[in-house]
Each structure stands twice: as C-alpha cells, then as structure tokens.
Amino acid sequence: MRAAPVTDWRPVLAPAIVRRHDPVRDADLLLLPERVGVLTGRAETVVGLCDGTRSVCEIVDALAERFPGAPVATDVPTFLERLRKEGWLR
C-alpha cells in the first residue's frame, strides 16, 4: 500500500532553485545547476503557491476555489510529493 502524501507540510522551493519564464519558448521553468524543469499546464500556478507559508491543504483549498471541479484534492498533493522527491521542493 502506498503512503498518502503529507498534507500539513508547507512546501517551498529548494534553496538552489530559481523560477524563470522563458519568453522565447513561452514556458515556465525551474532552474537548478545542471538541470531544468519545464512547468506545463497549471504546474506554475501550483508551484507559485509553494512559498513555505501555506500547507498542502491550504494550497489545495486555494486551487479548488480557483479551479472548481478540477481534481486538485487528489492530484496536487501527489504532484507536490513528486517534486519533493526530485529535490525541487523542501
């Protein structure tokens, strides 16, 4: 059985991460030394809420209000946990 993501965690970008918008590609990026992550879809909106002050539950609530009917309660915690495992969030 897979453990549920921690929802009282307050995600924030790891110290070495820089968020940038690439106007040439019209893409939002997460930059790390020797790595680049391209944020597609609403990922930039989700990552933008990861400022260390909001818990995962608060991020989900904010997104559910902004995008009614979207499956944020199930998708966002899993997405954030995946970013944490990759080292993008702490």
Summary of the structure (lengths in Angstrom):
residues: 90
radius of gyration: 13.1
end to end distance: 24.1
largest distance: 43.4
contacts: 220
relative contact order: 0.24
helix: 36%
strand: 22%
